[in-house]
Amino acid sequence: MTSLWRNRDFNLLWGGQVLSELGDAVAGFAVPLLVLILTGSVVQAGVVATISKITTLVCHLPVGVLADRVDRRRAMLAADGVRLLAGGALAVLIVIGQVRLWVIILVAVVNAAASALFSTTEHAALRSIVPAAELPTAVARNEARGYGVALAGPPLGGVLFGIGHALPFIGNVVSYLASMAGVLLIRGRLQQQRAAEPDRYRAALAEGVSFVVRDPFLRAVLFIAAPLNFAITGAVFTIIVSLQRNGTAPAVIGLIETVLGVGGLVGAVLAPLLQRRLGLAPLARILCLAATGSLLISALLMTSVAAVVPVAVALVIAPAGNAALFGHVAAITPDRMQGRVFSVILLGASSGAAVAPALAGTLVAIGTSTATVLVFAAAMASAAIIALVSRGIRRATPITPDRPAEPGSGRANAESSGDPADA
């Protein structure tokens, strides 16, 4: 990561997002507490969270098109500005005692939509400020940022909410100011020159979907990421439900997310080393096989909190695999299509994760926790098979300073090997 620490523009963007994502984590922890105090209903607290997640899913594809059509710097500033105003309004209403449930829902929807725009645009802009060979390392640093924030945000949110109910949201507003400052200080352009007349929305979206589906590597990433997220999310939810049914203390169950977060954070720190030692294709295969094995072991330990340990071990490999795959995606995707390609893959990956808890709850209700985790292990095994046999994964050539990316697609990379069949 040495050279990235000297990349001024990347560090400005990354540092601003450390604070912004920390503010989101703090406020995200406080929202259900606020709803519980306001309504006394656990169901309504869950409804707010569900509406927020649905909004994010619905926005993935539209914001992908938007990130490829508009000035990316202005898009990120606009997204931060909208979130700042929404969060500030909520904080004021809390202070004066006029907050209502519909206001919390409205703010959650606005924040989810604006966050989807910012994160997609940030990813799309990454290729403009980071050399192609360093993109996997940059993605690994972003992974580390996410895991670190996930560990620090909830405890800080609890402390601030205990001092004053508006404090988490005021802190989030300040974090958006830091994010805007970081974006404004970036010197370089965040996109290449574009055509004067952009395609219509449907044509642009169809082009992005077609680009992913037709490219062997991008298609493989989509079919690996979806079952991976689905399986891990469902298994973790099943472990939590199983421990609750067995009378495990809530404080012990609360440690599950901490254990998983530590595993992911350690993996994100080790990711550049693992990428250098193993390479892209081996990492993708090891990740899928390790995740499959971890779920099989967890299925045997469902009556104990030890069931989460194998999953945490698999998450040590996950950031390196994610960084290698998504760094390569960014390197081989043309700048004009970065937003759409990322949003298509992210929609597939997050859709599976969104339905996993509901499916897990249903399966546990009609069967056993062990059988439920085995179902998710089978889904993970399908991703492992794809990683093992996929031509796109097998023939993906790592991007290095001596072997730059061909801006086009994975097919362009394959063509550089001289084998027409690779295309």
LUMTI-144393 format. One record per atom (N, C-alpha, C): x, z, y. Coordinates in steps of 0.05 Angstrom, whole numbers, plus 32768, in hexadecimal, padded with zeros to 4 digits. Layout:
<nodes>
XZY ...
</nodes>
This chain:
<nodes>
801080007FE8 800080008000 801180008019 802C7FFF8016 803D8002802D 80377FEF8043 80357FD5803C 80317FC18051 80167FC4805F 80027FCD8050 7FE87FD1805C 7FE87FE78071 7FF87FFB806E 7FFA80108082 80058005809C 80137FEE809B 801D7FE280B4 800A7FCD80BF 7FF47FC980B2 7FE07FB580BA 7FCD7FC280CE 7FD27FBE80E8 7FC47FCC80FD 7FA57FC780FB 7F9D7FAF80F9 7F817FA880F9 7F737FB580E1 7F7F7FB380C9 7F727FBF80B2 7F707FDD80B5 7F847FEA80BF 7F84800780C2 7F6F801080D7 7F6C800080EC 7F57800780FF 7F3B800680F2 7F377FF080E3 7F1D7FED80D6 7F19800380C1 7F2E800880B1 7F2C801B809C 7F29803880A7 7F38803F80BB 7F36805A80C7 7F1B805F80D3 7F10804B80E1 7EF6804E80ED 7EE1805280D7 7EE4804580C1 7ED0804780AB 7ED38061809B 7EEB806D809B 7EEE8087808F 7EDB809B809E 7EDC809A80B8 7ECB80AC80C8 7EAE80A580C6 7EA8808B80C7 7E8C808280C6 7E7F808980AB 7E8D80838095 7E828089807B 7E8080A88076 7E9380B78082 7E9180D48080 7E7880DD808F 7E7380D280A6 7E5A80D980B5 7E4180D180A5 7E4280BA8098 7E2B80B28088 7E2780C58070 7E3D80CE8064 7E3A80E0804D 7E2F80FB8056 7E388105806D 7E2F811E8078 7E11811C807E 7E098107808D 7DED81048093 7DDC80FE807A 7DE780EF8067 7DD880E9804F 7DD28102803F 7DE58115803F 7DE0812F8032 7DCA813F8040 7DCA813D805B 7DB7814D806B 7D9B8142806B 7D9781288066 7D7C811D8068 7D68812A8054 7D6F812B803A 7D5B81388028 7D568155802F 7D6A81638039 7D66817F8041 7D5381818059 7D56816E806B 7D44816D8082 7D2781678079 7D2481548066 7D09814E805C 7CFD8166804E 7D0D8174803E 7D03818B8030 7CF981A18043 7D0981A68059 7D0081BA806D 7CE781B1807B 7CE581978080 7CCE818C808F 7CB5818B807F 7CB781848065 7C9F817F8055 7C9D8192803D 7CB3819E8035 7CB381AF801D 7CAF819F8003 7CB281858004 7CAD81747FED 7CC681677FE3 7CCD816C7FCA 7CE4815F7FBD 7CDE81427FB9 7CC5813B7FB3 7CBD81207FAE 7CC2810F7FC7 7CB981197FDE 7CBD810A7FF7 7CDA81077FFE 7CEB811B7FF8 7D0781187FFC 7D1281017FEB 7D0980FF7FD3 7D1280E97FC1 7D0780CF7FCB 7CEF80CE7FD6 7CE480B57FE0 7CF580AA7FF6 7CFE80BB8008 7D0F80B2801F 7D2880A58014 7D3580B18000 7D4E80A67FF4 7D48808C7FE6 7D31808A7FD8 7D2A80717FCA 7D25805B7FDE 7D1780607FF3 7D11804C8008 7D2C80418014 7D3E80538018 7D58804B8023 7D6780398010 7D67803F7FF6 7D75802E7FE3 7D6780137FE0 7D4D80137FE0 7D3E7FF97FDE 7D457FE87FF6 7D467FF4800E 7D4D7FE58026 7D687FD88023 7D7B7FE78019 7D967FDC8015 7D967FC48002 7D877FC77FEC 7D867FB17FD9 7D797F987FE5 7D637F9C7FF4 7D567F858000 7D677F778015 7D787F868022 7D887F7B8038 7DA27F6D802E 7DAA7F718015 7DC47F66800C 7DC67F488012 7DB47F388009 7DB77F1B800C 7DB47F128029 7DA07F1C8038 7D9E7F138054 7DB77F1A8065 7DC27F328061 7DDA7F398071 7DF27F298068 7DF37F21804F 7E097F108046 7E097EF58055 7DF17EE98058 7DEF7ED18067 7DF77ED68084 7DED7EEC8090 7DF27EF280AC 7E107EF680B0 7E1E7F03809E 7E3B7F0880A1 7E4B7EEE80A2 7E407ED98096 7E4D7EBF8096 7E457EAD80AD 7E317EB680BD 7E277EA480D3 7E2E7EAE80EE 7E317EC880F2 7E347ED4810D 7E517EDD8110 7E587EE58128 7E727EF1812E 7E737F0C8120 7E867F10810E 7E877F2880FE 7E8D7F41810E 7E9D7F3F8122 7EA37F568132 7E897F608140 7E7A7F4D814B 7E617F548159 7E4D7F5F8145 7E4C7F54812D 7E397F5E8119 7E3F7F7B8112 7E597F82810E 7E5F7F9E8108 7E5A7FB0811F 7E5F7FA78137 7E597FB8814F 7E3B7FBC8152 7E2C7FA6814D 7E0F7FA9814F 7E047FBC813A 7E0F7FBA8121 7E067FCC810C 7E0C7FE98113 7E247FEE811D 7E2B80098125 7E198013813D 7E148001814F 7E0380088166 7DE78010815E 7DDC8001814C 7DC180078142 7DC080228133 7DD580268122 7DD680408114 7DDA80578127 7DEA8053813B 7DEF8068814F 7DD5806F815D 7DC6805C8166 7DAD80618174 7D99806F8162 7D9680658149 7D8380718137 7D8B808E8130 7DA48093812B 7DAD80AE8124 7DAB80C0813C 7DB180B68154 7DAF80C6816C 7D9380CE8172 7D8080BB816E 7D6480C28173 7D5A80D7815F 7D6380D58146 7D5B80E98132 7D668105813A 7D7F81058143 7D8B811F814A 7D7D812C8162 7D75811C8175 7D668126818D 7D4B81328184 7D3D81238173 7D23812D8169 7D2581478159 7D3B8149814B 7D3F8162813C 7D44817A814F 7D5481748164 7D5B81898177 7D4281938186 7D308180818D 7D188188819C 7D018190818A 7D05818E816F 7CF18197815D 7CDA8183815A 7CDE816A815E 7CC98156815C 7CCD81428146 7CDF81478133 7CE48134811E 7CCD8133810A 7CC7811B8100 7CB1811780ED 7CBB810780D5 7CAD810980BF 7CB680FB80A7 7CB880DD80AC 7CA580D180B9 7CA680B480BE 7CBE80AC80CE 7CC780BE80E0 7CDF80B880F0 7CF880B880DD 7CF980CB80CB 7D1080CD80B9 7D1080B380A7 7CF980AB809E 7CF88092808E 7D01807A809E 7CF7807880B6 7CFE806180C7 7D1D806180CC 7D28807880D2 7D45807980D7 7D54807280BE 7D4A807B80A6 7D588075808D 7D5780578088 7D418049808D 7D3F802C8089 7D52801D809C 7D51802580B6 7D62801880C9 7D80801C80C2 7D87803480BB 7DA2803A80B4 7DAB802B809B 7D9A80298087 7DA1801A806F 7DA57FFD8074 7D947FF18084 7D977FD4808B 7DB07FCF809B 7DB57FE080AF 7DCD7FDC80C0 7DE77FE280B0 7DE67FF5809D 7DFD7FFB808D 7E037FE4807A 7DEE7FD7806F 7DF27FC0805E 7DFF7FA9806D 7DF77FA58086 7E037F908097 7E217F97809C 7E267FB080A3 7E427FB780AA 7E547FB48091 7E4C7FBF807B 7E5E7FBF8063 7E637FA38059 7E4E7F92805A 7E527F768051 7E647F678064 7E607F6B807E 7E717F5E8092 7E8D7F688091 7E917F82808D 7EAC7F8D808A 7EBB7F808073 7EAD7F7E805C 7EBA7F718045 7EC07F54804B 7EAE7F468058 7EB27F2A805E 7EC97F268071 7ECE7F398083 7EE37F378097 7EFF7F3E808C 7EFF7F4B8074 7F187F568069 7F2D7F408065 7F247F28805C 7F367F138056 7F447F088070 7F377F0D8087 7F437F0380A0 7F597F1580AB 7F597F2F80A2 7F6D7F4180AD 7F817F4B8098 7F7D7F44807F 7F8F7F4C806A 7F987F34805B 7FB37F308056 7FBD7F1A8047 7FB07F1A802B 7FAC7F028020 7F9E7EFF8006 7FAB7F107FF0 7FC67F117FEF 7FD47F1F7FDA 7FCF7F3E7FDC 7FC77F477FF4 7FC37F647FF7 7FA67F6C7FF6 7F947F597FF1 7F777F607FF1 7F707F747FDB 7F7B7F727FC2 7F747F867FAE 7F7C7FA37FB7 7F947FA57FC4 7F9C7FBF7FCE 7F8A7FC97FE4 7F817FB67FF6 7F6F7FBE800B 7F557FC88000 7F4A7FBA7FEC 7F317FC37FDF 7F367FDE7FD2 7F4D7FE37FC6 7F537FFD7FBA 7F5380137FCF 7F5D800D7FE7 7F5D80217FFC 7F4080278005 7F3080128005 7F148016800C 7F0680277FF6 7F0D80237FDD 7F0280337FC7 7F0A80507FCB 7F2380557FD2 7F2D80707FD6 7F1D807D7FED 7F18806E8002 7F0880778018 7EED8080800F 7EE080707FFF 7EC580777FF5 7EC480907FE4 7ED780937FD2 7ED880AA7FC0 7EDF80C37FD0 7EF180C17FE3 7EF980D87FF3 7EE280E28004 7ED380CF8010 7EBC80D68021 7EA680E3800F 7EA280D97FF7 7E8E80E37FE6 7E9481007FDE 7EAD81077FDD 7EB581237FD6 7EB281357FEE 7EBA812C8006 7EBA813D801E 7E9F813E802C 7E8F8129802B 7E778127803B 7E62813C8034 7E59813F801B 7E4481538015 7E4A8170801D 7E63817A8017 7E688196801F 7E688199803E 7E738185804C 7E7381868069 7E5781848074 7E4781738067 7E2B81708070 7E1B818A806C 7E2181988056 7E1381B28051 7E1B81C78066 7E3481C7806D 7E3E81DB8081 7E3181D5809C 7E3281BC80A4 7E2781B580BF 7E0981B980C0 7DFB81B280AA 7DDE81B680AA 7DD781D480AC 7DE881E4809F 7DE3820180A0 7DE6820C80BC 7DF9820180CC 7DFD820A80E7 7DE7820080FA 7DDF81E780F7 7DCA81DC8107 7DC081C380FA 7DA681BF80F7 7D9B81A880E9 7DA2818E80F5 7DA7818D810F 7DAE8174811C 7DCB816D811A 7DDC81808114 7DF9817B8115 7E0381658102 7DFA816280E9 7E03814C80D9 7DFD813180E5 7DE7812E80F3 7DDF811580FF 7DEE81108119 7DF481258127 7E058122813F 7E2181198137 7E2B81258122 7E46811E8118 7E468101810F 7E3080F78103 7E2F80DC80FA 7E2F80C88112 7E2280D08128 7E2280C08140 7E3E80BD814B 7E4D80D3814B 7E6980D28154 7E7A80C08142 7E7480C18128 7E8480B08115 7E7F8092811B 7E67808B8123 7E62806F812A 7E7180668143 7E7580798155 7E858072816D 7EA2806D8164 7EAC807C8152 7EC780788148 7EC9805D8139 7EB58056812A 7EB4803C811C 7EB480258130 7EA480278145 7EA380128159 7EBD800F8168 7ECB8025816D 7EE58024817A 7EF980168169 7EF8801B814E 7F0B800E813C 7F067FF0813C 7EED7FE7813B 7EE77FCB813A 7EEF7FBD8154 7EEA7FCA816B 7EF07FBE8185 7F0F7FBB8188 7F1E7FCD817C 7F3B7FCC8180 7F497FB8816E 7F3B7FAC815B 7F477F988149 7F4E7F7F815A 7F667F768158 7F6F7F5F8168 7F687F45815C 7F6B7F438142 7F677F298135 7F4A7F218133 7F467F07812D 7F2B7EFC8128 7F227F06810D 7F087F0A810A 7EFD7F1480F1 7EEF7EFD80E1 7EF27EE580EA 7EE87ECE80DB 7EF67EB580E5 7EF67EA080D4 7F017E8780DC 7EEC7E7780EC 7EF57E6080F7 7EE47E4F8107 7ECD7E4580F5 7EB57E4580FF 7E9E7E3C80EF 7E927E2380FA 7E827E1680EA 7E737DFE80F2 7E607E058109 7E5C7DF2811B 7E4B7DF88133 7E2E7DFD812A 7E257DEE8116 7E097DF0810D 7E097DFD80F1 7E037E1680EF 7E027E2380D4 7DEA7E1A80C4 7DEC7E1B80AA 7DD67E148098 7DBE7E27809D 7DA77E1C8096 7D8F7E2E8097 7D927E448083 7D837E5A8086 7D867E728076 7D847E6B8058 7D6F7E5E8050 7D6C7E598033 7D827E488028 7D8B7E348037 7DA17E23802D 7DBB7E33802C 7DBF7E448040 7DD87E548040 7DD87E688029 7DC17E748024 7DBF7E88800E 7DC27E7A7FF3 7DB57E637FF0 7DB77E547FD7 7DD47E4B7FD2 7DE27E447FE7 7DFE7E3D7FE4 7E0F7E547FDA 7E0A7E6C7FE4 7E197E837FDB 7E137E8A7FBF 7DFA7E8A7FB7 7DF27E907F9B 7DFE7E7C7F88 7DFC7E627F8F 7E077E4D7F7F 7E257E4F7F7C 7E337E577F91 7E507E597F90 7E587E6F7F7C 7E4A7E857F7C 7E507E9A7F69 7E4A7E927F4C 7E327E867F48 7E297E7F7F2D 7E3B7E6A7F20 7E457E577F30 7E547E417F25 7E727E487F21 7E7B7E5C7F2E 7E987E637F2C 7E9C7E767F14 7EAE7E6F7F01 7EB27E7F7EE9 7EBA7E9C7EEF 7ECD7EA07F02 7ED67EBA7F09 7EC17ECB7F17 7EB47EBF7F2B 7E9F7ECE7F3A 7E887ED57F28 7E817EC27F16 7E6B7EC77F04 7E727EDF7EF1 7E8B7EDF7EE8 7E937EF57ED6 7E937F107EE5 7E9B7F107EFE 7E9B7F297F0D 7E7E7F337F10 7E6C7F217F15 7E507F297F18 7E457F357EFE 7E4C7F287EE7 7E417F327ECD 7E517F4A7EC2 7E677F517ECF 7E757F697EC8 7E6C7F807ED9 7E697F7B7EF3 7E627F907F06 7E467F9B7F02 7E337F897EFB 7E187F927EF8 7E147FA67EE1 7E1D7FA07EC8 7E1A7FB47EB3 7E2C7FCC7EB6 7E437FC97EC3 7E557FDF7EC8 7E477FF47EDA 7E3D7FEC7EF0 7E2F7FFF7F02 7E16800A7EF6 7E077FF97EE7 7DEF80017ED9 7DF580177EC5 7E0A80137EB5 7E1080257E9F 7E1B80407EAA 7E2E803F7EBC 7E3980587EC7 7E2480697ED5 7E14805C7EE6 7DFF806A7EF5 7DEB80777EE2 7DE280677ECE 7DCF80717EBB 7DDA80887EAA 7DF380857EA2 7DFE809A7E91 7E0280B47EA0 7E0B80B37EB9 7E0F80CB7EC9 7DF480D97ECD 7DE080C97ED3 7DC580D47ED7 7DBB80E27EBD 7DC080D57EA7 7DB880E07E8D 7DC680FB7E88 7DE080FC7E8E 7DEF81157E8A 7DE4812B7E9A 7DDD81257EB4 7DD1813A7EC5 7DB781447EBA 7DA581317EB2 7D8B81397EA7 7D8F81497E8D 7DA281417E7C 7DA6814F7E63 7DB0816C7E69 7DC181707E7C 7DCB818A7E82 7DB5819C7E8E 7DA481907E9E 7D8E819F7EA9 7D7B81A87E93 7D7581977E80 7D63819E7E6A 7D6F81B47E58 7D8981B57E57 7D9781C97E47 7D9C81E37E56 7D9281E57E6E 7D9581FE7E7D 7DAF82037E8A 7DBF81EE7E8F 7DD981F17E9C 7DD481F97EB9 7DE5820B7EC3 7DE282157EDE 7DE581FE7EF3 7DD381FE7F07 7DD581E97F1C 7DF081E67F28 7DFE81FC7F2C 7E1981FB7F38 7E2C81EB7F27 7E2981EE7F0D 7E3A81DF7EFA 7E3381C17EFB 7E1981BB7EFB 7E1081A07EFC 7E1A81937F16 7E1B81A27F2C 7E2481987F45 7E41818F7F45 7E50819A7F32 7E6C81927F30 7E7181777F24 7E5C816B7F18 7E5E81517F0C 7E68813C7F20 7E5A813A7F37 7E6281277F4B 7E7E812C7F55 7E8681457F57 7EA1814B7F5F 7EB681417F4B 7EB081467F31 7EC2813C7F1C 7EC5811E7F1D 7EAE81107F20 7EAE80F37F21 7EBD80E97F3A 7EB880F77F50 7EC580EF7F69 7EE380F27F68 7EED81087F5C 7F09810C7F59 7F1580F77F47 7F0880F07F31 7F1180DB7F1F 7F1480C07F2E 7F0080BA7F3E 7F0080A17F4D 7F1680A07F62 7F1980B77F70 7F2D80B97F85 7F4A80B67F7A 7F4F80C47F63 7F6980C17F56 7F6D80A47F4E 7F5980977F43 7F5B807B7F3B 7F6080697F53 7F54806E7F6A 7F58805D7F81 7F75805F7F8B 7F8080787F8A 7F9C807B7F92 7FAF806D7F80 7FA8806D7F66 7FBA80607F52 7FB580427F4F 7FA080387F5C 7F98801C7F58 7FAE80087F5E 7FBC800A7F74 7FD17FF67F79 7FE67FF67F63 7FEE800D7F59 8001800F7F43 7FF680027F2A 7FDD80087F23 7FD17FFC7F0B 7FCF7FDE7F0E 7FC87FD47F26 7FC67FB77F2A 7FE17FAA7F25 7FF67FB67F30 80117FA97F2C 80197FAA7F0F 80147FBF7F01 801D7FC27EE5 800C7FB17ED2 7FF27FB07ED6 7FE17FA47EC2 7FD77F887ECA 7FD17F837EE3 7FC67F697EEA 7FA77F687EE9 7F9C7F537EF3 7F7F7F517EF7 7F707F517EDC 7F757F3E7ECB 7F667F3B7EB2 7F687F547EA0 7F807F5E7E9B 7F827F777E8B 7F737F8E7E97 7F747F917EB1 7F667FA77EBE 7F487FA57EBA 7F3D7F8D7EBD 7F207F897EBA 7F187F907E9D 7F287F887E8A 7F227F8E7E6E 7F257FAB7E67 7F3A7FB77E71 7F3F7FD47E6B 7F297FE57E78 7F207FDD7E90 7F0B7FEC7E9E 7EF17FEB7E8D 7EE97FD47E84 7ED07FD17E75 7ED27FDF7E5A 7EE97FDC7E4C 7EEC7FE97E32 7EED80087E35 7EFB80117E4A 7EFD802E7E4F 7EE2803A7E56 7ED2802B7E66 7EB880357E6D 7EA680367E55 7EA780227E44 7E9780227E2C 7E9F80397E1A 7EB9803D7E16 7EC280547E05 7EBA806F7E11 7EBC80717E2B 7EB5808B7E38 7E9880927E34 7E86807E7E35 7E6A80837E31 7E64808B7E14 7E72807E7E02 7E6E80857DE5 7E7780A27DE0 7E8D80AB7DED 7E9680C67DE9 7E8280DA7DF7 7E7980D27E0F 7E6680E37E1D 7E4C80E77E0D 7E4480D37DFE 7E2B80D57DEE 7E2D80EB7DDA 7E4680F27DD2 7E4A81077DBE 7E4C81237DCA 7E4C81247DE5 7E51813E7DF3 7E3A81457E05 7E22813B7E00 7E0C813D7E13 7E0281597E18 7E09816C7E07 7DFF81887E0C 7E1381987E1D 7E29818B7E25 7E3E81997E34 7E45818A7E4E 7E4E81987E62 7E57818B7E7A 7E70817A7E75 7E7D817E7E5E 7E93816D7E56 7E8C81507E54 7E72814A7E52 7E69812E7E4F 7E72811D7E67 7E76812A7E7E 7E7D811A7E95 7E9B81147E96 7EAB81227E87 7EC8811E7E89 7ED081027E80 7EC780F77E6A 7ECE80DC7E63 7EC780C77E78 7EB080CB7E85 7EA880B97E9A 7EBB80BB7EB2 7EC480D47EB8 7ED780D77ECE 7EF280CA7EC8 7EFA80CB7EAE 7F1380BE7EA6 7F1080A07EAA 7EF980947EA2 7EF580787EA6 7EF680707EC4 7EEC80827ED5 7EEC807D7EF1 7F08807D7EFE 7F1C80877EEF 7F3780857EF8 7F4080687EF8 7F3680597EE5 7F3D803C7EE3 7F2B802B7EF4 7F1280347EF9 7EFF80247F07 7F0880197F23 7F14802A7F34 7F1C801F7F4E 7F3180097F4C 7F43800C7F39 7F577FF67F36 7F4A7FDC7F2D 7F387FDF7F19 7F297FC77F10 7F187FBB7F26 7F0A7FCB7F34 7EF97FC17F4A 7F0A7FB47F60 7F207FC17F67 7F327FB67F7C 7F3D7F9B7F73 7F467F997F5A 7F517F807F51 7F3C7F6A7F51 7F247F707F47 7F0F7F5C7F45 7F057F537F61 7EFE7F677F71 7EF27F607F8B 7F077F577F9F 7F207F607F9C 7F367F557FAC 7F3A7F377FA6 7F387F307F8D 7F3B7F147F85 7F237F047F8E 7F0B7F107F8D 7EF37F027F98 7EF77EFB7FB5 7F017F0E7FC5 7F067F097FE1 7F1B7EF47FE5 7F307EF47FD4 7F467EE17FD8 7F3E7EC47FD2 7F2D7EC07FBF 7F267EA47FB7 7F0D7E997FC4 7EFF7EAA7FD3 7EE67EA17FE0 7EEC7E977FFC 7EE27E7F8003 7EE67E75801F 7EDB7E898033 7EE87E8B804A 7EDF7E9D805F 7EC27E9A8066 7EB97E818068 7E9D7E7C8071 7E887E86805D 7E917E8E8044 7E7E7E978030 7E837EB38026 7E957EC28034 7E9C7EDD802B 7E847EEF8029 7E737EEF803E 7E5C7F01803F 7E487EFB8029 7E437EE18024 7E2F7EDA8010 7E387EE07FF4 7E517ED97FEE 7E5B7EDE7FD3 7E5B7EFC7FCD 7E657F0C7FE0 7E667F297FDC 7E4A7F347FD9 7E377F2B7FE9 7E1C7F367FE7 7E0E7F2E7FCD 7E137F177FC3 7E077F0F7FA9 7E117F207F93 7E2C7F247F92 7E377F357F7D 7E2E7F527F80 7E2E7F5C7F99 7E267F777F9E 7E097F7C7F97 7DF87F697F9C 7DDC7F6C7F95 7DD97F6F7F77 7DE77F5E7F68 7DE57F607F4B 7DEF7F7B7F41 7E057F847F4D 7E117F9E7F44 7E007FB67F4B 7DF57FB67F64 7DE57FCD7F6D 7DC97FCD7F62 7DBE7FB67F5B 7DA37FB57F50 7DA27FC47F35 7DB67FBF7F24 7DB87FCD7F0B 7DBA7FEB7F0F 7DCA7FF47F22 7DCD80107F27 7DB4801D7F31 7DA4800D7F40 7D8B80187F4C 7D76801E7F37 7D75800E7F22 7D6080127F0D 7D6980257EF7 7D83802A7EF6 7D8E803A7EE0 7D8380567EDE 7D8080657EF4 7D7580807EF1 7D5880807EE6 7D48806E7EF0 7D2C806D7EE6 7D2B80677EC8 7D3C80547EC0 7D3D804D7EA3 7D4880657E93 7D5C80727E9D 7D6880897E8F 7D53809F7E8C 7D4480A57EA1 7D2F80BA7E9F 7D1A80B37E8B 7D1280997E8A 7CFE80917E76 7D0880937E5A 7D21808B7E55 7D2D808B7E3A 7D3180A87E30 7D3980BA7E43 7D3D80D67E3B 7D2280E27E34 7D0D80DB7E43 7CF280E67E3E 7CE780DE7E23 7CEE80C67E1A 7CE280BD7E01 7CF680BF7DEA 7D0F80C57DEF 7D2380C77DDA 7D3580DF7DDF 7D5080DA7DDC 7D6380EF7DE0 7D7880E67DF4 7D8780F97DFF 7D9B80F37E13 7DB280E37E06 7DB880EA7DED 7DCE80DB7DDF 7DC680BE7DDC 7DAE80B97DD3 7DA5809D7DCF 7DA5808E7DE9 7D9D809C7DFF 7D9C808F7E19 7DB880867E22 7DCC80977E1F 7DE780907E27 7DF2807A7E15 7DEA80797DFC 7DF280637DEA 7DE780487DF4 7DCE80497DFF 7DC380307E0B 7DD480267E22 7DDD80397E33 7DEE80317E49 7E0A80287E40 7E1380357E2A 7E2D802C7E1E 7E2B800F7E14 7E1480087E09 7E107FED7E00 7E107FD97E17 7E047FE17E2D 7E057FD07E45 7E217FCD7E4F 7E317FE27E4E 7E4C7FE17E56 7E5D7FD07E43 7E567FD07E2A 7E647FBF7E16 7E607FA27E1C 7E487F9B7E27 7E447F7F7E2E 7E577F767E44 7E5C7F887E57 7E6F7F817E6C 7E8B7F7E7E61 7E927F8F7E4D 7EAC7F8D7E40 7EB07F737E32 7E9B7F6A7E25 7E9C7F507E17 7EA17F397E2B 7E937F3A7E41 7E977F267E56 7EB37F267E60 7EBE7F3E7E65 7ED97F407E6F 7EED7F357E5B 7EE77F387E41 7EFA7F2F7E2C 7EF97F117E28 7EE17F057E2A 7EDF7EE87E23 7EDC7ED67E3B 7ED87EE17E53 7ED37ED07E6A 7EEB7EBF7E71 7EE67EA57E74 7EFB7E937E7D 7F047E997E99 7EF07EA17EAA 7EF77EA77EC6 7F0A7EBE7EC8 7F067ED37EB8 7F187EEA7EB9 7F327EE37EAC 7F317ED57E95 7F4A7ECF7E86 7F5D7EBE7E96 7F537EAC7EA6 7F647E997EB4 7F677E9E7ED2 7F5E7EB57EDB 7F617EBD7EF7 7F7F7EC37EFC 7F8A7EB67F10 7FA67EBA7F16 7FA97ECD7F2D 7FB77EE47F29 7FBB7EF77F3F 7FC77EEA7F58 7FBD7EF27F6F 7FC77EE77F88 7FE07EF67F91 7FF57EE87F97 800E7EF47FA0 80187EE57FB8 802B7EF17FC8 80367EE27FDF 80417EC77FD7 804C7EC57FBF 80577EAB7FB6 80437E987FAB 802B7EA37FA4 80167E937F99 7FFC7E997FA8 7FF97E8D7FC0 7FE17E937FD0 7FC77E897FC4 7FB27E957FCE 7F977E8D7FC5 7F907E717FCF 7F827E637FBF 7F777E497FC8 7F5B7E4F7FD3 7F577E4C7FEE 7F3C7E527FF9 7F287E3F7FEE 7F197E477FDB 7F047E367FD0 7EF47E457FBC 7F007E4A7FA5 7EF27E597F90 7F057E5F7F7B 7EFB7E6D7F66 7F0B7E727F4E 7F137E587F41 7F027E437F44 7F097E297F38 7F227E1E7F45 7F257E237F60 7F3D7E1A7F6D 7F567E277F62 7F537E407F5B 7F697E4F7F4F 7F707E437F33 7F5A7E3D7F25 7F5E7E337F0A 7F6B7E177F0A 7F637E087F1E 7F6E7DED7F20 7F8B7DED7F26 7F957E027F33 7FB17E037F39 7FC27E067F20 7FB67E0E7F09 7FC57E117EF1 7FC97DF67EE3 7FBC7DE17EED 7FC07DC77EE2 7FAE7DC07ECA 7F9C7DD17EC3 7F8A7DCD7EAC 7F6E7DC67EB6 7F657DAD7EB5 7F4B7DA67EBF 7F347DB67EB2 7F387DBE7E99 7F237DCD7E8C 7F1D7DE77E99 7F307DF27EA8 7F2C7E0C7EB5 7F167E0B7ECA 7F127DF47ED5 7EFE7DF17EEA 7EE27DF37EDE 
</nodes>
